[in-house]
Amino acid sequence: MGPADFFELVKAYAKQETMEPLRGAGRWLLFGVAGSVLLMLASISLTLAMLRVLQEETGSTFTGNLSWFPYLATLVAAVVVIGLLAWRITKRSL
């Protein structure tokens, strides 16, 4: 085995150990970003749906001086969900 064969072997090994895992990480990253975008759009849609339900389906309950309540209720629900997500993300597993 000469020096040229040795360098080819090292080159092939480096490519195998660096490029192939990076390709797998790229796919993992692509699916992660796509999933995050879809979850964000779904969260926005559900938040707006909650606001519209409180505004339209409660009759005259939240009119006049209480017209701000659907906004507050929606904000509180969104903050609770974000808080739960942050808690679960930062929770250490045993």
N, CA, C and O atoms as CSV, one atom per row, in Angstrom:
chain,resi,resn,atom,element,x,y,z
A,1,MET,N,N,0.856,-1.172,0.000
A,1,MET,CA,C,0.000,0.000,0.000
A,1,MET,C,C,0.899,1.230,0.000
A,1,MET,O,O,1.726,1.418,0.892
A,2,GLY,N,N,0.717,2.061,-1.020
A,2,GLY,CA,C,1.550,3.239,-1.171
A,2,GLY,C,C,0.895,4.464,-0.557
A,2,GLY,O,O,-0.222,4.390,-0.045
A,3,PRO,N,N,1.605,5.606,-0.611
A,3,PRO,CA,C,1.070,6.847,-0.050
A,3,PRO,C,C,-0.214,7.299,-0.730
A,3,PRO,O,O,-1.089,7.865,-0.075
A,4,ALA,N,N,-0.342,7.064,-2.019
A,4,ALA,CA,C,-1.549,7.478,-2.739
A,4,ALA,C,C,-2.760,6.678,-2.260
A,4,ALA,O,O,-3.850,7.225,-2.093
A,5,ASP,N,N,-2.555,5.376,-2.041
A,5,ASP,CA,C,-3.647,4.542,-1.534
A,5,ASP,C,C,-4.054,4.964,-0.129
A,5,ASP,O,O,-5.237,4.988,0.209
A,6,PHE,N,N,-3.051,5.296,0.686
A,6,PHE,CA,C,-3.327,5.732,2.048
A,6,PHE,C,C,-4.165,7.006,2.056
A,6,PHE,O,O,-5.139,7.105,2.802
A,7,PHE,N,N,-3.792,7.975,1.233
A,7,PHE,CA,C,-4.550,9.228,1.182
A,7,PHE,C,C,-5.954,9.009,0.642
A,7,PHE,O,O,-6.892,9.662,1.098
A,8,GLU,N,N,-6.118,8.112,-0.311
A,8,GLU,CA,C,-7.457,7.786,-0.823
A,8,GLU,C,C,-8.304,7.138,0.270
A,8,GLU,O,O,-9.495,7.423,0.398
A,9,LEU,N,N,-7.676,6.264,1.056
A,9,LEU,CA,C,-8.384,5.601,2.145
A,9,LEU,C,C,-8.820,6.625,3.204
A,9,LEU,O,O,-9.952,6.585,3.686
A,10,VAL,N,N,-7.915,7.536,3.557
A,10,VAL,CA,C,-8.251,8.576,4.534
A,10,VAL,C,C,-9.351,9.476,3.996
A,10,VAL,O,O,-10.270,9.843,4.728
A,11,LYS,N,N,-9.263,9.834,2.723
A,11,LYS,CA,C,-10.278,10.691,2.090
A,11,LYS,C,C,-11.647,9.997,2.088
A,11,LYS,O,O,-12.656,10.624,2.410
A,12,ALA,N,N,-11.687,8.724,1.731
A,12,ALA,CA,C,-12.952,7.985,1.713
A,12,ALA,C,C,-13.532,7.862,3.120
A,12,ALA,O,O,-14.741,7.986,3.312
A,13,TYR,N,N,-12.668,7.617,4.098
A,13,TYR,CA,C,-13.126,7.506,5.478
A,13,TYR,C,C,-13.688,8.836,5.979
A,13,TYR,O,O,-14.740,8.865,6.617
A,14,ALA,N,N,-12.994,9.929,5.694
A,14,ALA,CA,C,-13.458,11.252,6.123
A,14,ALA,C,C,-14.801,11.590,5.482
A,14,ALA,O,O,-15.685,12.147,6.133
A,15,LYS,N,N,-14.945,11.254,4.214
A,15,LYS,CA,C,-16.215,11.513,3.532
A,15,LYS,C,C,-17.334,10.690,4.149
A,15,LYS,O,O,-18.439,11.191,4.359
A,16,GLN,N,N,-17.049,9.431,4.438
A,16,GLN,CA,C,-18.063,8.561,5.034
A,16,GLN,C,C,-18.472,9.050,6.415
A,16,GLN,O,O,-19.655,9.006,6.750
A,17,GLU,N,N,-17.542,9.506,7.211
A,17,GLU,CA,C,-17.825,9.886,8.582
A,17,GLU,C,C,-18.336,11.317,8.742
A,17,GLU,O,O,-18.830,11.677,9.810
A,18,THR,N,N,-18.224,12.133,7.697
A,18,THR,CA,C,-18.695,13.519,7.812
A,18,THR,C,C,-19.881,13.816,6.905
A,18,THR,O,O,-20.860,14.410,7.354
A,19,MET,N,N,-19.815,13.426,5.672
A,19,MET,CA,C,-20.857,13.805,4.713
A,19,MET,C,C,-22.158,13.036,4.920
A,19,MET,O,O,-23.238,13.621,4.856
A,20,GLU,N,N,-22.067,11.752,5.164
A,20,GLU,CA,C,-23.297,10.967,5.318
A,20,GLU,C,C,-24.104,11.379,6.556
A,20,GLU,O,O,-25.324,11.508,6.456
A,21,PRO,N,N,-23.470,11.592,7.722
A,21,PRO,CA,C,-24.263,12.082,8.859
A,21,PRO,C,C,-24.843,13.472,8.610
A,21,PRO,O,O,-25.940,13.770,9.083
A,22,LEU,N,N,-24.133,14.322,7.882
A,22,LEU,CA,C,-24.655,15.655,7.579
A,22,LEU,C,C,-25.883,15.581,6.684
A,22,LEU,O,O,-26.804,16.384,6.832
A,23,ARG,N,N,-25.908,14.640,5.771
A,23,ARG,CA,C,-27.099,14.477,4.925
A,23,ARG,C,C,-28.303,14.071,5.767
A,23,ARG,O,O,-29.405,14.584,5.575
A,24,GLY,N,N,-28.088,13.153,6.696
A,24,GLY,CA,C,-29.171,12.749,7.600
A,24,GLY,C,C,-29.621,13.905,8.478
A,24,GLY,O,O,-30.815,14.064,8.732
A,25,ALA,N,N,-28.678,14.713,8.944
A,25,ALA,CA,C,-29.022,15.871,9.773
A,25,ALA,C,C,-29.795,16.901,8.953
A,25,ALA,O,O,-30.683,17.570,9.481
A,26,GLY,N,N,-29.470,17.033,7.686
A,26,GLY,CA,C,-30.192,17.969,6.818
A,26,GLY,C,C,-31.653,17.586,6.675
A,26,GLY,O,O,-32.536,18.442,6.734
A,27,ARG,N,N,-31.905,16.300,6.488
A,27,ARG,CA,C,-33.291,15.828,6.402
A,27,ARG,C,C,-34.017,16.045,7.719
A,27,ARG,O,O,-35.171,16.474,7.732
A,28,TRP,N,N,-33.351,15.752,8.820
A,28,TRP,CA,C,-33.928,15.946,10.149
A,28,TRP,C,C,-34.244,17.422,10.378
A,28,TRP,O,O,-35.301,17.762,10.910
A,29,LEU,N,N,-33.329,18.286,9.978
A,29,LEU,CA,C,-33.533,19.724,10.124
A,29,LEU,C,C,-34.683,20.204,9.235
A,29,LEU,O,O,-35.487,21.030,9.667
A,30,LEU,N,N,-34.771,19.703,8.009
A,30,LEU,CA,C,-35.846,20.095,7.094
A,30,LEU,C,C,-37.216,19.722,7.667
A,30,LEU,O,O,-38.138,20.538,7.655
A,31,PHE,N,N,-37.347,18.496,8.164
A,31,PHE,CA,C,-38.627,18.076,8.738
A,31,PHE,C,C,-38.931,18.853,10.019
A,31,PHE,O,O,-40.092,19.154,10.293
A,32,GLY,N,N,-37.917,19.177,10.796
A,32,GLY,CA,C,-38.119,19.958,12.014
A,32,GLY,C,C,-38.621,21.357,11.714
A,32,GLY,O,O,-39.535,21.847,12.376
A,33,VAL,N,N,-38.030,21.998,10.724
A,33,VAL,CA,C,-38.449,23.356,10.356
A,33,VAL,C,C,-39.861,23.327,9.771
A,33,VAL,O,O,-40.691,24.174,10.102
A,34,ALA,N,N,-40.128,22.355,8.905
A,34,ALA,CA,C,-41.469,22.250,8.316
A,34,ALA,C,C,-42.519,21.996,9.397
A,34,ALA,O,O,-43.589,22.604,9.377
A,35,GLY,N,N,-42.222,21.108,10.333
A,35,GLY,CA,C,-43.157,20.844,11.427
A,35,GLY,C,C,-43.375,22.062,12.306
A,35,GLY,O,O,-44.495,22.319,12.747
A,36,SER,N,N,-42.310,22.816,12.564
A,36,SER,CA,C,-42.439,24.029,13.378
A,36,SER,C,C,-43.313,25.071,12.700
A,36,SER,O,O,-44.142,25.713,13.345
A,37,VAL,N,N,-43.125,25.234,11.402
A,37,VAL,CA,C,-43.936,26.208,10.664
A,37,VAL,C,C,-45.406,25.795,10.674
A,37,VAL,O,O,-46.285,26.636,10.863
A,38,LEU,N,N,-45.674,24.515,10.472
A,38,LEU,CA,C,-47.066,24.051,10.476
A,38,LEU,C,C,-47.700,24.190,11.861
A,38,LEU,O,O,-48.867,24.568,11.972
A,39,LEU,N,N,-46.944,23.891,12.913
A,39,LEU,CA,C,-47.474,24.076,14.263
A,39,LEU,C,C,-47.732,25.540,14.565
A,39,LEU,O,O,-48.716,25.869,15.227
A,40,MET,N,N,-46.864,26.427,14.091
A,40,MET,CA,C,-47.064,27.857,14.307
A,40,MET,C,C,-48.347,28.325,13.615
A,40,MET,O,O,-49.141,29.055,14.208
A,41,LEU,N,N,-48.551,27.907,12.363
A,41,LEU,CA,C,-49.754,28.296,11.631
A,41,LEU,C,C,-51.018,27.736,12.298
A,41,LEU,O,O,-52.042,28.416,12.371
A,42,ALA,N,N,-50.935,26.507,12.778
A,42,ALA,CA,C,-52.082,25.912,13.472
A,42,ALA,C,C,-52.377,26.651,14.773
A,42,ALA,O,O,-53.540,26.869,15.112
A,43,SER,N,N,-51.342,27.034,15.498
A,43,SER,CA,C,-51.541,27.765,16.756
A,43,SER,C,C,-52.187,29.118,16.514
A,43,SER,O,O,-53.088,29.523,17.248
A,44,ILE,N,N,-51.731,29.808,15.492
A,44,ILE,CA,C,-52.325,31.110,15.157
A,44,ILE,C,C,-53.790,30.929,14.760
A,44,ILE,O,O,-54.650,31.702,15.182
A,45,SER,N,N,-54.070,29.914,13.953
A,45,SER,CA,C,-55.447,29.668,13.518
A,45,SER,C,C,-56.352,29.328,14.701
A,45,SER,O,O,-57.475,29.827,14.782
A,46,LEU,N,N,-55.878,28.488,15.615
A,46,LEU,CA,C,-56.683,28.130,16.778
A,46,LEU,C,C,-56.903,29.321,17.707
A,46,LEU,O,O,-57.978,29.465,18.289
A,47,THR,N,N,-55.892,30.170,17.848
A,47,THR,CA,C,-56.050,31.361,18.687
A,47,THR,C,C,-57.083,32.308,18.088
A,47,THR,O,O,-57.939,32.828,18.803
A,48,LEU,N,N,-57.005,32.530,16.789
A,48,LEU,CA,C,-58.002,33.379,16.133
A,48,LEU,C,C,-59.395,32.760,16.186
A,48,LEU,O,O,-60.388,33.473,16.329
A,49,ALA,N,N,-59.470,31.431,16.069
A,49,ALA,CA,C,-60.763,30.757,16.155
A,49,ALA,C,C,-61.371,30.929,17.542
A,49,ALA,O,O,-62.575,31.146,17.679
A,50,MET,N,N,-60.530,30.831,18.567
A,50,MET,CA,C,-61.037,31.035,19.930
A,50,MET,C,C,-61.565,32.459,20.101
A,50,MET,O,O,-62.621,32.667,20.699
A,51,LEU,N,N,-60.832,33.428,19.580
A,51,LEU,CA,C,-61.275,34.816,19.671
A,51,LEU,C,C,-62.606,35.019,18.952
A,51,LEU,O,O,-63.514,35.658,19.484
A,52,ARG,N,N,-62.719,34.475,17.743
A,52,ARG,CA,C,-63.956,34.648,16.973
A,52,ARG,C,C,-65.134,33.957,17.648
A,52,ARG,O,O,-66.246,34.486,17.628
A,53,VAL,N,N,-64.916,32.782,18.248
A,53,VAL,CA,C,-65.992,32.079,18.948
A,53,VAL,C,C,-66.469,32.905,20.136
A,53,VAL,O,O,-67.673,33.041,20.356
A,54,LEU,N,N,-65.536,33.455,20.899
A,54,LEU,CA,C,-65.930,34.278,22.049
A,54,LEU,C,C,-66.652,35.552,21.610
A,54,LEU,O,O,-67.540,36.034,22.313
A,55,GLN,N,N,-66.279,36.096,20.463
A,55,GLN,CA,C,-66.918,37.324,19.993
A,55,GLN,C,C,-68.288,37.067,19.378
A,55,GLN,O,O,-69.222,37.836,19.603
A,56,GLU,N,N,-68.414,36.003,18.611
A,56,GLU,CA,C,-69.626,35.800,17.813
A,56,GLU,C,C,-70.651,34.867,18.449
A,56,GLU,O,O,-71.852,35.075,18.279
A,57,GLU,N,N,-70.210,33.854,19.171
A,57,GLU,CA,C,-71.129,32.817,19.630
A,57,GLU,C,C,-71.627,33.023,21.064
A,57,GLU,O,O,-72.364,32.182,21.580
A,58,THR,N,N,-71.249,34.097,21.700
A,58,THR,CA,C,-71.702,34.328,23.079
A,58,THR,C,C,-72.836,35.336,23.140
A,58,THR,O,O,-73.200,35.799,24.221
A,59,GLY,N,N,-73.388,35.673,22.005
A,59,GLY,CA,C,-74.516,36.601,21.970
A,59,GLY,C,C,-74.093,37.996,22.401
A,59,GLY,O,O,-73.085,38.520,21.926
A,60,SER,N,N,-74.848,38.585,23.284
A,60,SER,CA,C,-74.543,39.945,23.730
A,60,SER,C,C,-73.788,39.950,25.068
A,60,SER,O,O,-73.705,40.984,25.732
A,61,THR,N,N,-73.251,38.814,25.450
A,61,THR,CA,C,-72.562,38.722,26.743
A,61,THR,C,C,-71.353,39.648,26.803
A,61,THR,O,O,-71.160,40.358,27.791
A,62,PHE,N,N,-70.541,39.644,25.751
A,62,PHE,CA,C,-69.312,40.437,25.754
A,62,PHE,C,C,-69.447,41.660,24.854
A,62,PHE,O,O,-68.658,41.852,23.929
A,63,THR,N,N,-70.440,42.471,25.131
A,63,THR,CA,C,-70.619,43.727,24.387
A,63,THR,C,C,-70.495,44.889,25.365
A,63,THR,O,O,-70.501,44.696,26.581
A,64,GLY,N,N,-70.387,46.064,24.835
A,64,GLY,CA,C,-70.298,47.251,25.688
A,64,GLY,C,C,-69.009,47.279,26.479
A,64,GLY,O,O,-67.918,47.224,25.912
A,65,ASN,N,N,-69.141,47.366,27.804
A,65,ASN,CA,C,-67.969,47.453,28.672
A,65,ASN,C,C,-67.153,46.162,28.737
A,65,ASN,O,O,-66.002,46.184,29.172
A,66,LEU,N,N,-67.725,45.053,28.315
A,66,LEU,CA,C,-67.010,43.772,28.353
A,66,LEU,C,C,-66.468,43.348,26.987
A,66,LEU,O,O,-66.088,42.190,26.817
A,67,SER,N,N,-66.425,44.244,26.028
A,67,SER,CA,C,-65.965,43.870,24.685
A,67,SER,C,C,-64.479,43.504,24.670
A,67,SER,O,O,-64.014,42.886,23.713
A,68,TRP,N,N,-63.737,43.866,25.696
A,68,TRP,CA,C,-62.315,43.547,25.791
A,68,TRP,C,C,-62.065,42.140,26.307
A,68,TRP,O,O,-60.961,41.621,26.139
A,69,PHE,N,N,-63.051,41.505,26.929
A,69,PHE,CA,C,-62.848,40.215,27.573
A,69,PHE,C,C,-62.425,39.094,26.615
A,69,PHE,O,O,-61.540,38.320,26.980
A,70,PRO,N,N,-62.999,38.959,25.416
A,70,PRO,CA,C,-62.520,37.900,24.509
A,70,PRO,C,C,-61.031,38.031,24.192
A,70,PRO,O,O,-60.335,37.024,24.060
A,71,TYR,N,N,-60.540,39.262,24.067
A,71,TYR,CA,C,-59.120,39.462,23.803
A,71,TYR,C,C,-58.272,39.012,24.993
A,71,TYR,O,O,-57.241,38.361,24.820
A,72,LEU,N,N,-58.711,39.362,26.195
A,72,LEU,CA,C,-57.989,38.965,27.400
A,72,LEU,C,C,-58.007,37.447,27.566
A,72,LEU,O,O,-56.976,36.849,27.871
A,73,ALA,N,N,-59.150,36.828,27.371
A,73,ALA,CA,C,-59.262,35.378,27.517
A,73,ALA,C,C,-58.372,34.661,26.507
A,73,ALA,O,O,-57.723,33.671,26.843
A,74,THR,N,N,-58.339,35.153,25.281
A,74,THR,CA,C,-57.491,34.561,24.252
A,74,THR,C,C,-56.022,34.742,24.600
A,74,THR,O,O,-55.229,33.815,24.432
A,75,LEU,N,N,-55.650,35.912,25.077
A,75,LEU,CA,C,-54.266,36.161,25.471
A,75,LEU,C,C,-53.854,35.257,26.627
A,75,LEU,O,O,-52.761,34.691,26.611
A,76,VAL,N,N,-54.717,35.118,27.625
A,76,VAL,CA,C,-54.403,34.259,28.770
A,76,VAL,C,C,-54.242,32.805,28.312
A,76,VAL,O,O,-53.319,32.120,28.753
A,77,ALA,N,N,-55.117,32.337,27.445
A,77,ALA,CA,C,-55.016,30.963,26.947
A,77,ALA,C,C,-53.704,30.770,26.178
A,77,ALA,O,O,-53.041,29.745,26.339
A,78,ALA,N,N,-53.326,31.743,25.347
A,78,ALA,CA,C,-52.078,31.635,24.591
A,78,ALA,C,C,-50.870,31.633,25.520
A,78,ALA,O,O,-49.925,30.874,25.307
A,79,VAL,N,N,-50.895,32.480,26.551
A,79,VAL,CA,C,-49.778,32.530,27.508
A,79,VAL,C,C,-49.687,31.224,28.297
A,79,VAL,O,O,-48.585,30.752,28.575
A,80,VAL,N,N,-50.812,30.642,28.657
A,80,VAL,CA,C,-50.808,29.361,29.371
A,80,VAL,C,C,-50.204,28.269,28.494
A,80,VAL,O,O,-49.380,27.484,28.961
A,81,VAL,N,N,-50.604,28.217,27.244
A,81,VAL,CA,C,-50.060,27.204,26.329
A,81,VAL,C,C,-48.562,27.412,26.143
A,81,VAL,O,O,-47.802,26.445,26.170
A,82,ILE,N,N,-48.129,28.641,25.957
A,82,ILE,CA,C,-46.697,28.915,25.797
A,82,ILE,C,C,-45.945,28.542,27.070
A,82,ILE,O,O,-44.847,27.988,27.001
A,83,GLY,N,N,-46.521,28.840,28.223
A,83,GLY,CA,C,-45.897,28.466,29.491
A,83,GLY,C,C,-45.761,26.963,29.651
A,83,GLY,O,O,-44.719,26.476,30.088
A,84,LEU,N,N,-46.812,26.221,29.299
A,84,LEU,CA,C,-46.742,24.757,29.367
A,84,LEU,C,C,-45.680,24.208,28.418
A,84,LEU,O,O,-44.932,23.296,28.772
A,85,LEU,N,N,-45.619,24.761,27.227
A,85,LEU,CA,C,-44.596,24.313,26.279
A,85,LEU,C,C,-43.193,24.603,26.792
A,85,LEU,O,O,-42.312,23.748,26.699
A,86,ALA,N,N,-42.976,25.788,27.329
A,86,ALA,CA,C,-41.659,26.134,27.866
A,86,ALA,C,C,-41.298,25.235,29.043
A,86,ALA,O,O,-40.144,24.832,29.181
A,87,TRP,N,N,-42.268,24.921,29.886
A,87,TRP,CA,C,-42.027,24.042,31.021
A,87,TRP,C,C,-41.612,22.655,30.556
A,87,TRP,O,O,-40.681,22.065,31.104
A,88,ARG,N,N,-42.309,22.131,29.536
A,88,ARG,CA,C,-41.989,20.793,29.039
A,88,ARG,C,C,-40.655,20.769,28.296
A,88,ARG,O,O,-39.937,19.770,28.345
A,89,ILE,N,N,-40.325,21.845,27.620
A,89,ILE,CA,C,-39.053,21.890,26.902
A,89,ILE,C,C,-37.888,21.905,27.879
A,89,ILE,O,O,-36.875,21.247,27.645
A,90,THR,N,N,-38.021,22.651,28.972
A,90,THR,CA,C,-36.919,22.793,29.914
A,90,THR,C,C,-36.909,21.723,30.999
A,90,THR,O,O,-35.980,21.690,31.805
A,91,LYS,N,N,-37.896,20.861,31.047
A,91,LYS,CA,C,-37.954,19.816,32.072
A,91,LYS,C,C,-36.843,18.809,31.821
A,91,LYS,O,O,-36.653,18.325,30.706
A,92,ARG,N,N,-36.119,18.511,32.884
A,92,ARG,CA,C,-35.022,17.541,32.772
A,92,ARG,C,C,-35.592,16.135,32.943
A,92,ARG,O,O,-36.439,15.889,33.801
A,93,SER,N,N,-35.114,15.235,32.119
A,93,SER,CA,C,-35.535,13.843,32.256
A,93,SER,C,C,-34.540,13.101,33.138
A,93,SER,O,O,-33.354,13.429,33.163
A,94,LEU,N,N,-35.029,12.109,33.855
A,94,LEU,CA,C,-34.156,11.350,34.760
A,94,LEU,C,C,-33.487,10.222,34.049
A,94,LEU,O,O,-32.717,9.479,34.657
